[in-house]
């Protein structure tokens, strides 16, 4: 975002990064995330803009699906825990 000169997006980066932290903390996604980022950066650097855009779109959709899956799992797990007795 910084390299593209888009200050508005660069300003929002910490917020976006925090929201995506959930996927980065999941062990099965760590290596694929790094590989996806590497492929995107390589396509940008060469430059193969259309490929970079498609790789980025795919990466975002995959990440969104993972966040949904993780969130649903967390909600399901929370519902399964015994509730404390009030009183």
C-alpha positions as CSV (number, residue, x, y, z in Angstrom):
1,X,0.0,0.0,0.0
2,X,2.8,2.4,0.8
3,X,4.6,1.5,-2.4
4,X,1.6,2.2,-4.5
5,X,1.4,5.7,-3.0
6,X,-2.1,5.2,-1.7
7,X,-2.0,7.0,1.6
8,X,-5.7,6.3,2.4
9,X,-5.1,2.6,2.1
10,X,-1.8,2.7,3.9
11,X,-3.5,4.5,6.7
12,X,-6.1,1.7,7.1
13,X,-3.4,-1.0,7.0
14,X,-3.1,-1.6,10.8
15,X,-6.9,-2.0,11.1
16,X,-7.0,-4.5,8.2
17,X,-4.0,-6.3,9.5
18,X,-5.6,-6.8,12.9
19,X,-8.7,-8.2,11.3
20,X,-6.7,-10.7,9.3
21,X,-4.6,-11.7,12.3
22,X,-7.0,-14.7,12.8
23,X,-5.9,-16.3,9.6
24,X,-2.2,-15.7,10.1
25,X,-2.4,-17.5,13.5
26,X,-3.7,-20.7,12.0
27,X,-0.8,-23.1,11.4
28,X,-2.2,-24.8,8.3
29,X,-2.5,-21.4,6.5
30,X,0.9,-19.9,7.4
31,X,3.0,-21.5,4.6
32,X,0.3,-21.0,1.9
33,X,-0.1,-17.4,3.0
34,X,3.6,-16.8,2.6
35,X,3.7,-18.5,-0.8
36,X,0.7,-16.5,-2.0
37,X,2.2,-13.2,-0.9
38,X,5.5,-14.1,-2.6
39,X,3.8,-14.9,-5.9
40,X,1.8,-11.6,-5.7
41,X,5.0,-9.6,-5.0
42,X,6.9,-11.4,-7.8
43,X,4.1,-10.7,-10.3
44,X,4.1,-7.0,-9.2
45,X,7.9,-6.7,-9.5
46,X,8.2,-8.3,-13.0
47,X,5.5,-6.5,-13.7
48,X,2.7,-8.8,-14.6
49,X,-0.1,-6.6,-13.5
50,X,-3.1,-8.7,-14.6
51,X,-1.6,-11.8,-13.0
52,X,-0.9,-9.9,-9.8
53,X,-4.5,-8.7,-9.7
54,X,-5.8,-12.2,-10.1
55,X,-3.5,-13.7,-7.5
56,X,-4.5,-10.9,-5.1
57,X,-8.2,-11.6,-5.7
58,X,-7.8,-15.3,-5.2
59,X,-5.7,-14.7,-2.0
60,X,-8.4,-12.4,-0.6
61,X,-11.3,-14.8,-1.4
62,X,-9.3,-17.7,0.1
63,X,-8.6,-15.6,3.3
64,X,-12.2,-14.6,3.6
65,X,-13.4,-18.2,3.3
66,X,-10.9,-19.2,6.0
67,X,-12.0,-16.4,8.3
68,X,-15.6,-17.5,7.9
69,X,-14.7,-21.1,8.6
70,X,-12.6,-20.2,11.7
71,X,-15.3,-17.8,13.0
72,X,-18.1,-20.4,12.6
73,X,-15.9,-23.0,14.4
74,X,-15.2,-20.6,17.2
75,X,-19.0,-19.8,17.6
76,X,-19.8,-23.5,17.6
77,X,-17.2,-24.2,20.2
78,X,-18.4,-21.4,22.4
79,X,-22.0,-22.8,22.2
80,X,-20.8,-26.2,23.3
81,X,-19.1,-25.0,26.5
82,X,-21.1,-25.4,29.7
83,X,-22.6,-22.1,30.7
84,X,-21.7,-20.8,34.3
85,X,-24.6,-21.0,36.8
86,X,-26.0,-17.6,37.6
87,X,-27.1,-16.8,41.0
